Amino acid sequence: MKVEIIGVPMDLGANRRGTDMGPSAIRYAGLVQSLLQMGFVVTDSGNIDVPVAESIKAAQPGLIFLDEIAGVCEKLGDMVRDVLSRGNFPLVLGGDHSIAMGTLSGISRSSPNTGLIWFDAHGDFNTFETSKTGNIHGMSLAAATGRGNKKLTLLGGVTPWIREEKTVLIGVRSLDDQEKTMLKESGITVYSIKKIDEMGIAGVINEALSIAGSDVDGIHVSFDMDVVDPATAPGVGTPVPGGLSYREAHLALEKIAESKLLRSFEICEVNPIEDTRGRTAGLAVELIASALGKSIFD
């Protein structure tokens, strides 16, 4: 399999700066070397151009960097679509989680019958009407279902990009009240951190694969590093205590790799400014390897 890496140095979707350096940190932590050692053919397409916040003279009130984020996601969607059309594996490096809108819009145009497993401490299911902050990285999953501003939901000329009944959200532990209500009214299956405590991560992933992975052509995984406990992954955009342990995160992705259903992967919200000696970026590389089939002994 040929892996094509796309970097998206985005921090416009969040109020905490630094995730724009995430792709560089993950690369510096040895991503390409790790994939080559696993036997993959790797192409690094570099980074999509993303404007820095200081270069943007004006933004619409309440619509923080809407046009700029939509423009970047449009480019990303085209690139992801093209990678899939070549029969290759897109590996997207963020950046804040607003980049998922680009990734999913591209997947929907190339492989519309794709299931989605979304790992996150947050729901990312707000709209401009419900968000307390106006930060677009908290709206990306909602946009994927067609909820929200049309400049986001109509990226690539297609909406929605996912099927709710084939979408699973794992690891949430921080939800706004209206966001929680909308998720309950949606067709998305949610496994909160409490469910993981009760069922164990293996049981959750088994069920997630049966939901997102049945009667589809494959699955996409969107992995927000803040799903991992900040004691293990301190360098993230929006840390929330009580997340997945080191081994829970690895086991989740190891089991997804064993399913042979994975067709694309993105990892986001690595923030080197908040990191300690590159621990989070290094973990991101390890988790990517697990998702792509690296095992301990088998």
VODREN-622308 format. One record per atom (N, C-alpha, C, O): x, y, z; residue in one letter. Coordinates in steps of 0.1 Angstrom, whole numbers, plus 5000, padded with zeros to 4 digits. Layout:
XYZa/...
% end
This chain:
500849885000m/500050005000m/500950125000m/501950135007m/500550224992k/501250354992k/500450455001k/499350474999k/501250515010v/500650615019v/501050755014v/502250775011v/500150835013e/500350975009e/500051065021e/498951075025e/501051145025i/500951225037i/500551365032i/501151425023i/499551425039i/499151565036i/499151635050i/498451595059i/499851745051g/499951825063g/499051945062g/498952005051g/498251975072v/497352095073v/497652175085v/497152145096v/498552275084p/499052345096p/498052455100p/498252575099p/496952405105m/495752485108m/495652515123m/495652425131m/495452645127d/495052665141d/494052775141d/493752835152d/493452805130l/492352905129l/491052865135l/490252945138l/490852735136g/489552685142g/489552675157g/488452645162g/490552715164a/490652705178a/491052835184a/491652925177a/490852855197n/491252975204n/492652965210n/493153065215n/493152845210r/494552825215r/495452805204r/495352705196r/496452885203r/497452875191r/498352765193r/498652715204r/498952715182g/500052615183g/499852485175g/500752425171g/498552455172t/498352325164t/498752345150t/498852235143t/499052465145d/499552475132d/500952415131d/501452385120d/501652395142m/502952325142m/502852175143m/503852105143m/501652125145g/501451985147g/502051895136g/502751805139g/501751925123p/502351845112p/503851835112p/504451725110p/504451945115s/505951945116s/506451865128s/507451785126s/505751875139a/506151795151a/506051645149a/506851565153a/504951605142i/504751465139i/505751415129i/506351305131i/506051495119r/507151455110r/508451445117r/509251345115r/508751545125y/510051545133y/510151425142y/511351375145y/509051375147a/509051265156a/509351125149a/509351025155a/509551135136g/509951015129g/508850945121g/508950815119g/507851015117l/506750945110l/507150875097l/506850755096l/507850935088v/508150875076v/509050745078v/508850645072v/510050765087q/510950655090q/510150535095q/510450415092q/509150565104s/508350455110s/507650385099s/507550255099s/506950455090l/506150395079l/507050315070l/506650205065l/508250365067l/509150295058l/509650165064l/509750065057l/509850165077q/510250045084q/509149935084q/509449815085q/507949985083m/506849885082m/506649835068m/505749745066m/507349885058g/507349835045g/506449915035g/506149875024g/505950025040f/505050115031f/505850195021f/507050235024f/505350215010v/505850325001v/505150455005v/503950465006v/505950555008v/505550675013v/505850795005v/506950815000v/504850875002t/504951004996t/504451115005t/503351115010t/505351215008d/504951325016d/504651445007d/505551505000d/503351485006s/502951594997s/503151735004s/502751834998s/503751735015g/504051865022g/502751925028g/501851845031g/502752055030n/501652115037n/500752195028n/501352265018n/499552195030i/498652295024i/498852435029i/499152445041i/498852535021d/499052675026d/497852715034d/496652705030d/498152755047v/497152805056v/497552945060v/498652965065v/496653045059p/497053175063p/497153185078p/496453115086p/498153265083v/498253285098v/497253385102v/496853475094v/496853375114a/495753465119a/496153605118a/495253695115a/497353645121e/497853785120e/497753845106e/497653965105e/497653755096s/497653815082s/496253835078s/495953895067s/495253795086i/493853815082i/493353945088i/493253955100i/492954035080k/492654175084k/491354185091k/491154255100k/490354105086a/489054115092a/488353985092a/488553905083a/487453955101a/486653835102a/485253875105a/484953975112a/484253795100q/482853825103q/482653805117q/483053705123q/481853895124p/481553875138p/480853745140p/479853715134p/481353665150g/480753535153g/481053425144g/480753305147g/481653455132l/482053355123l/483553355121l/484153405111l/484253295131i/485653315133i/486453245122i/486453125121i/487053325113f/487853275102f/487153175093f/487653075087f/485853195091l/484953105083l/485453085069l/485652975065l/485753195062d/486153195048d/487453125047d/487653045037d/488353155055e/489753105054e/489752955057e/490352875050e/489052905067i/488952765070i/488252695059i/488652585055i/487152745054a/486452685043a/487352665031a/487352565024a/488152765028g/489052765016g/490152655018g/490452585008g/490752645030v/491752545032v/491152405031v/491652315025v/489952385037c/489252255037c/488852215023c/488852095019c/488552315014e/488252285000e/489452224993e/489352124986e/490652284996k/491852234990k/492152094995k/492552004987k/491952075008l/492251945014l/491351835008l/491751725005l/490051875007g/489151775001g/489451734988g/489351614984g/489951824979d/490351784966d/491551694966d/491651594958d/492451724975m/493651634976m/493351494981m/493851394976m/492451484991v/492051354996v/491351274986v/491551154984v/490451344979r/489751274968r/490651214957r/490551104953r/491651294954d/492651254944d/493551134949d/493851044941d/493951144961v/494651024967v/493850894966v/494450794962v/492650904970l/491850784970l/491550734956l/491550614953l/491450834946s/491150794932s/492350724927s/492250644917s/493550744932r/494750674928r/494950544934r/495850464931r/494050504943g/494050384950g/495050384962g/495450274967g/495450504967n/496350514977n/495650554991n/494450574991n/496450555001f/495950575015f/496350715019f/497450745021f/495250805021p/495550935026p/495750935041p/494950885049p/496950995045l/497251015059l/497351165062l/498251235057l/496351225069v/496251365070v/496751405084v/496251345094v/497651505085l/498151545097l/497651695100l/497851785092l/497051705112g/496651845116g/497551895126g/498451835131g/497352025129g/496252105127g/495052075137g/494951965142g/494252185138d/493052165147d/492052075139d/492152055127d/490952035146h/490051935141h/489051995131h/488251915125h/489152125128s/488352175116s/488852115103s/488052105094s/490052055103i/490551995090i/489651875086i/489651835074i/488951815096a/488151695093a/487151725082a/486651635075a/486651855082m/485651885072m/486251865057m/485551825048m/487451905056g/488151885043g/488351735040g/488051695029g/488851665049t/489051525047t/487751445044t/487751375034t/486751475051l/485451405049l/484751445036l/484151365029l/484951575033s/484251615020s/484951545008s/484351514998s/486251525009g/487051454999g/486651304998g/486451254987g/486551245010i/486151105010i/484851085004i/484550984997i/483851175007s/482551155003s/482351164988s/481451104982s/483351234981r/483251244966r/483951124960r/483651094948r/484851054967s/485550944961s/484950804965s/484850714957s/484650804978s/484150674984s/482950704993s/483150705006s/481850734988p/480650774996p/480150675006p/479550705016p/480450545003n/479950435012n/481050405022n/481550295023n/481450505030t/482550485040t/481950515054t/481250605056t/482350425063g/481950445077g/482950535084g/484150545079g/482650585095l/483450685102l/483550645117l/482550625124l/484750635122i/485050625137i/485850755141i/486950775136i/485250825150w/485750955154w/486150955169w/485250935177w/487450965172f/487950965185f/488151105190f/488851185183f/487551135201d/487551275206d/487151295220d/486251225225d/487751385228a/487251415241a/485951505240a/485151515250a/485751565228h/484651655226h/483651605215h/484051505208h/482551655214g/481551615204g/481751675191g/481451615180g/482351795190d/482551865177d/481251875170d/481151865157d/480051885177f/478751875171f/477952005173f/476752005173f/478752115174n/478052245176n/477852315162n/478452265152n/477152415162t/476952505150t/477252645155t/477452665167t/477252745146f/477452885150f/476352925160f/476553015168f/475152865158e/474052905167e/474152845181e/473652905191e/474852735183t/474952665196t/476252685203t/476352665215t/477252715195s/478652725201s/478752835210s/478252945208s/479452815221k/479752915231k/480952995228k/481153105233k/481852945218t/483053015215t/483153065201t/483853155198t/482353005192g/482453035177g/483652965171g/483952995159g/484352875178n/485552815172n/485052695163n/484352605168n/485552695151i/485052595141i/485552455143i/484952365139i/486652435151h/487052305153h/486052225162h/486152105163h/485152295168g/484052235175g/482752205168g/481752175173g/482852225154m/481652215146m/481852115134m/480952085127m/483052055134s/483351975122s/482551845120s/482151815109s/482251775131l/481351655129l/479951695126l/479251625118l/479451805132a/478151855128a/478051895113a/477051855106a/479051965108a/479151995094a/479051875085a/478451875074a/479751765090a/479751645082a/478451585080a/478151515070a/477451615089t/476151565088t/475151665081t/473951635079t/475751775077g/474951875070g/474351985079g/473552065075g/474751985092r/474252085101r/475252195102r/476452185104r/474752325100g/475552435102g/475552525090g/474752515081g/476552615090n/476652715079n/476952655066n/477752565065n/476352705055k/476452635042k/477852645036k/478252565028k/478552745040k/479952755035k/480852635040k/481852605034k/480352575051l/481052455056l/480352335051l/481052235046l/479052325052t/478352195049t/478352165034t/478152045030t/478552265025l/478552245011l/479952235005l/480052244993l/480952215013l/482252195007l/482352084997l/481851975000l/482852104986g/482952004975g/481651984968g/481551894959g/480652064972g/479352054965g/478551934969g/477551894962g/478851874980v/478151754985v/477851764999v/478651825007v/476651725003t/476151725017t/475051625019t/474251605010t/475051545030p/476151535040p/477251455035p/477151385024p/478351445042w/479551365038w/479551235044w/480251145040w/478751215055i/478751085062i/477351035064i/476351115063i/477150905066r/475950855070r/475950835086r/476750775091r/474950905092e/474950905107e/474950765113e/475550745123e/474150675106e/474050545112e/475250465110e/475450355116e/476250515103k/477550445101k/478650525107k/479850515104k/478350615117t/479250695124t/479350665139t/478250655145t/480550655144v/480650625159v/481650725165v/482750755159v/481250785176l/482050885183l/482550815196l/481650765204l/483850815198i/484450745210i/485250835218i/486050915214i/485050825232g/485850885241g/485451025247g/486151085254g/484251065243v/483751195247v/483551205262v/483151115269v/483951325267r/483851355282r/483651505284r/483651545296r/483451585273s/483151725275s/482251765264s/482651785252s/480951785268l/479951825258l/479151945263l/478751955275l/478852035254d/477852145257d/476452085258d/476151985251d/475552155265d/474252105267d/473452085253d/472851985251d/473452185245q/472752185232q/473452085223q/472752015215q/474752075224e/475451975216e/475051835220e/474951745211e/474951805233k/474551675238k/473151645232k/472851525228k/472251745232t/470851715228t/470851685213t/470251585209t/471651755205m/471651735191m/472351595188m/471851525178m/473351555195l/473851425193l/472851315196l/472751215189l/472051335207k/471051235211k/470051225200k/469451115198k/469751335193e/468651335183e/469251285169e/468451255160e/470551275168s/471151225155s/471151075155s/470751005164s/471651025144g/471850875142g/473150825146g/473550715143g/474050915152i/475350885155i/475450795168i/474650825178i/476250695168t/476450615181t/477550675189t/478650705184t/477250705201v/478250765210v/478650675221v/477850625228v/479950655223y/480550585234y/481350685243y/482450725239y/480750725254s/481450825263s/482550755270s/482650625269s/483350825277i/484450765285i/483850675295i/484450575299i/482650705300k/481950615310k/481650485304k/481850375310k/481150485291k/480950355285k/482150275283k/482150155284k/483250345280i/484550275279i/484950215292i/485450095293i/484750285303d/485050235316d/484250105319d/484750005325d/482950105315e/482049995318e/482349875309e/482349765314e/482549905296m/482649795286m/484049745283m/484349635279m/485049835286g/486449815282g/486549855267g/485649855259g/487749905264i/487949955251i/487849855240i/487349885229i/488149725243a/488049625233a/486549605229a/486249585217a/485749595239g/484349585236g/483749695228g/482949675219g/484149815232v/483649935224v/484149935210v/483349955201v/485349895208i/485849895194i/485149785186i/484849795174i/484949665192n/484249565185n/482849605181n/482449585169n/482149675189e/480849725186e/480949835175e/480149845166e/481949925177a/482050035167a/482349985153a/481850035143a/483149875152l/483449815139l/482249755133l/482049755121l/481349695142s/480149625136s/479149735131s/478349705122s/479249855137i/478349965133i/478850035121i/478250045110i/480150085122a/480650165111a/481250085100a/481350135088a/481549955103g/482249875093g/481349775085g/481949695077g/480049765088s/479249675081s/478549735069s/478149845069s/478549665058d/477949705045d/478549835040d/477749925035d/479849855042v/480549975037v/481749925029v/482149815029v/482350025021d/483549995014d/484850005022d/485849965018d/484650055034g/485850075043g/485450185053g/484350235053g/486450215062i/486150315072i/487250415072i/488350395068i/486850535077h/487850645079h/487950665094h/486950665101h/489150685099v/489250715114v/489850865115v/490850895109v/489150945123s/489551075126s/489951075141s/489051055150s/491151095144f/491751075157f/492251205163f/493251255159f/491451265172d/491851385179d/492651345191d/492251265200d/493951395192m/494851345203m/494351385217m/494851325226m/493351475218d/492851505231d/491951395237d/491551405248d/491651285229v/490951175234v/491851095244v/491251025253v/493151115243v/494051045252v/494151135265v/494151255264v/494351075276d/494451145288d/495651245288d/496751205283d/495551365292p/496651465291p/497851425299p/498951485297p/497751335309a/498951285316a/499851205306a/501051205308a/499251155296t/499951075286t/500251165273t/501351145267t/499351245270a/499451335258a/499151475262a/498051525260a/500151545268p/499951675273p/499851785262p/499251895264p/500451755251g/500551855240g/499451855230g/499651815219g/498251895235v/497051895226v/496452035227v/496752115236v/495552065218g/494852195217g/493952215228g/493952325234g/493152115232t/492052135242t/492052015252t/491251925250t/492952005261p/493051895270p/491851885280p/491351975285p/491451755282v/490351725292v/490851605300v/491151505294v/490851615313p/491351505321p/490351375320p/489251395316p/490951265323g/490151145323g/490051075310g/489051005307g/491051085301g/490951025288g/491450885287g/491750815297g/491650835274l/492150705272l/493550695277l/494350785277l/493950575282s/495350545286s/496150515274s/495650505263s/497450515276y/498350475265y/497950345258y/497850345246y/497750245266r/497450115260r/496050105254r/495850045244r/495050175260e/493750185255e/493750245241e/493050195232e/494450355239a/494550415226a/495250325216a/494750315205a/496250255220h/496950165210h/496050045207h/495950005195h/495449985217l/494549875215l/493449905205l/493049825197l/492850025207a/491750065199a/492150065184a/491450015175a/493350125181l/493850135168l/494349995162l/494249975150l/494949915171e/495349785167e/494249705162e/494349635152e/493149705170k/491949635166k/491349685153k/490849605145k/491349815151i/490849865138i/491749815127i/491249785116i/493049815129a/493949765119a/493649615115a/493649575104a/493449535126e/493149395124e/491849375116e/491749275109e/490949475116s/489649455108s/489849465093s/489049425085s/491049525089k/491349545075k/490349635068k/490249625055k/489649715075l/488649805069l/489149945067l/488550025060l/490349985073l/490750115073l/491250165059l/492050095053l/490650275054r/490950325041r/491650465041r/492150505031r/491550535053s/492050665054s/492150695069s/491450645077s/493050795072f/493250825086f/493750965088f/494551015080f/493251035098e/493751165101e/493951175116e/493251115124e/494951255120i/495351275134i/495551425136i/496151485127i/494951475146c/494951625147c/495051665162c/495051585171c/495151795163e/495251865176e/496551845184e/496551865196e/497651805177v/498951805184v/499351945185v/499452025175v/499751995197n/500152125199n/501552125206n/501652105218n/502652145198p/503952135204p/504252235215p/505052215224p/503552355215i/503752455225i/503452405239i/504052435249i/502352315239e/501952255252e/502652125255e/502352065266e/503452075247d/504051945248d/505251945257d/505752045261d/505651825261t/506851805270t/507751715262t/507551595261t/508851765257r/509951695250r/509351605239r/509851495236r/508351655232g/507851595220g/507051465223g/506851385214g/506551445236r/505951325240r/504651295231r/504451185227r/503851405229t/502551385222t/502751355207t/502151275202t/503751425201a/504051405187a/504551265185a/504251195176a/505451225195g/505951085194g/504850985195g/504850875188g/503951005204l/502750915206l/501950915193l/501450805189l/501751025187a/500951035175a/501550945164a/500850865157a/502950945163v/503550855153v/503350705157v/503050625148v/503450675170e/503150535174e/501750495171e/501550385166e/500850585173l/499450545171l/499150535156l/498350445152l/499750615148i/499550595133i/500050455129i/499450385122i/501250425135a/501750285132a/500850175136a/500650085128a/500250195148s/499250085152s/498050085143s/497649975140s/497550195139a/496450195130a/496750135116a/495850075110a/497950145112l/498350085099l/498949945101l/499449895091l/498849885112g/499149745113g/500349705121g/500649585122g/501049795128k/502149755136k/501649675148k/500749725155k/502249565151s/501849485162s/502949455171s/504149475168s/502649405183i/503749375193i/504449245190i/505649235191i/503649145186f/504149005184f/503648935172f/504348865166f/502348955170d/501648875159d/502348905145d/501848845135d/
% end
